Each structure stands twice: as structure tokens, then as C-alpha cells.
Amino acid sequence: MMQRLLIILLLAFGINTAMAHYSLFTVVGDVQVESGGKTVKATKGQAVKATDLIIIPQGGKVEILNDLDKRVYTSIKPGKISVTKLMIEARGVAADNGANVAARMNLGRKTQKGAEKVYVEKGMVRRSLATYDPEGEQMEMDAETLGRYVASRISAGTLSSGEDAPVPVESKRLSEGGLSFKMENTLQFPIYFNIIKITKGSKDDVNISPLGQPAGSYVVLPQQTLSREHFPMLDENEEQILIMTNCQYDVDKVIEEIVKALNAPDLSTGNDSSLPVYIHKI
């Protein structure tokens, strides 16, 4: 009877145990993995088997990514639990991402790799963002990595490189000398963006654009549009730069890192086109 029940659960779960591939998507606290009689400290990205046991301490948390259905299964329940049981118990509350996890990590691009290195975990959870984006509330783009990448694009003169935006973006100059933009989120997850300005001179000055968001970032949910118009004339020596990512980032810290990187002798390490970032001059 137990054997039949397990078979039914696995079939309902859509898991082919011979081909399934699971990995630890998030690890919080001193989580451990018991496998083959050995117990090791759990680490993000670590591959686990369906029969492995996850040991979660009080206050700990673990998220398991199933590569087959691209869903993330979460447990914060203290104790020892198998990967299979954790996923079965979490199924009722798991975020139904479909094929969305990989797309989100790559900002909708199918060929990007290595994007996970740009994320840092947020220490403080904001209730408002948790309502908007429960899967991304604790994820933030690393300011240094993002800043160096933007700086490398500025230095290389590739702010308008012809890359395709992952969502429709329109901008136009206004008759008064101002600027407007409109963005539509056609993806299946929220997108985050902000707009900075670069004032050309003997030394480039980087600051928030009058079209930008001075606190945090704009957040556009799926099937939403966002537009903004700035009517006063803009300085002709200013370039307005849109930076779009798949999660939040601190624009003040990013601007600081851009300035720091522009003053550095070598920007080559920041020129990584695999990052889940879309940057364009509007």
C-alpha cells in the first residue's frame, strides 16, 4: 500500500526519478545534507538526490530547484526531511514558476549563463515588495558587479549596442526639449529598472536622471505598462541611460560603483555580456 502511494505521489508530482535533477536554490542558516551516510554543510547550487535528507535548524530555510518543472520548493520547518517529502509538502505552497525560473535568472534570454554570480541576498524583507514579488523579495543585484558592468559599457562606448530589449521600450524627444519613455512588461515575472544620467565633460559625471526613481527602482509587474514624461529641456551634454534587471538594485550604490570603476585603470573584468542586465541609451 505504501509503495503504491509513493508511486502515485511521484506520478502526480511529475518526477522521473531516474532523470530528475535537484539543486539547492537558497540556503539560510546552518542547513545540512545527509547523503550516503555522510553529512555535509549545505551550499547554494549543491546538487541533491531525491533520497537525500535535508536537516533544517530552527530559523533556517532551504529552497530546492527542480530542473524538470523549473519550480522552487521551500521549507522552513526545523528537523530532518527527505528531498522528495520536502517537495511534496511544499507543493501546495510552492511558487508556480513554470519555465519562469531560468527565464528570470537570464532576464528572458535563452542563452545566458552564469548569471547567478551577480545576486546578493537582502537582509531586510519589505512587506510591500513581498506583495509585488514574493519570489524576488530577498534577492538584490550586486551593486559592485552591476556598477562595473555599466562603467565598462560607458568606457567602451557601447551604450547603444543594438541589443534587443527583453520587453518593448519606447522613448522620444519632446518638442520642448524633454524626453518621454514607455515600457511594457511582456515577461512572466516583474522587471526592475532605473534611469541614470551621464554628463559629458573632462570627467564624466554620473547621477540619477530626472526620469529616474531616486529611491530604489521602478518595478513593473507582468502585463503592466509604465510611462513617464519630462517636459523641461535636458542638457545636450547629458545622456539618459536605462538599466533594466530581473531583481531590485540600490541605484545610489550602483552609481557610486560606476564612478569608482570609471576612475579605475582597468574595466575589463566588468565587461561581462552574460549578465542578466539590459542597458540602453534613451
GIVEN-V36583 format. One record per pair of residues at least 24 apart in sequence whose C-alpha atoms are under 6 Angstrom apart, sorted by the first residue. I is the first residue (numbers start at 1). J is the second residue. Records with the same first field share a line. If there is no record, write none. Layout:
I = J + J
This chain:
21 = 67
22 = 47 + 48 + 65 + 66
23 = 47 + 48 + 64 + 65
24 = 63 + 64
25 = 63 + 64 + 65
26 = 62 + 63
27 = 61 + 62
28 = 60 + 61
29 = 60
31 = 55 + 56
50 = 83 + 84
51 = 82
52 = 82 + 83
53 = 81 + 82
54 = 80 + 81 + 82
55 = 79 + 80
70 = 98 + 99 + 101
71 = 97
106 = 276
107 = 246 + 276
112 = 274
115 = 275
118 = 142
140 = 247 + 248 + 249
141 = 249
143 = 253 + 254
144 = 257
147 = 254 + 257 + 258
148 = 258 + 261 + 270
149 = 270 + 271
151 = 258 + 262
152 = 267 + 270 + 271
159 = 280 + 281
160 = 280 + 281
176 = 233
177 = 233
178 = 230 + 231 + 232 + 233 + 234
179 = 229 + 230
180 = 228 + 229
181 = 227 + 228
182 = 226 + 227
183 = 225 + 226
184 = 224 + 225
185 = 222 + 223 + 224
186 = 223
187 = 222
188 = 222
189 = 222
190 = 220 + 221 + 222
191 = 219 + 220 + 246
192 = 218 + 219 + 244 + 245 + 246 + 247 + 248
193 = 217 + 218 + 243 + 244
194 = 242 + 243
195 = 241 + 242
196 = 240 + 241
197 = 239 + 240 + 241
198 = 238 + 239
199 = 237 + 238
200 = 237
216 = 250
240 = 281 + 282
241 = 280 + 281
242 = 279 + 280
243 = 278 + 279
244 = 277 + 278
245 = 277
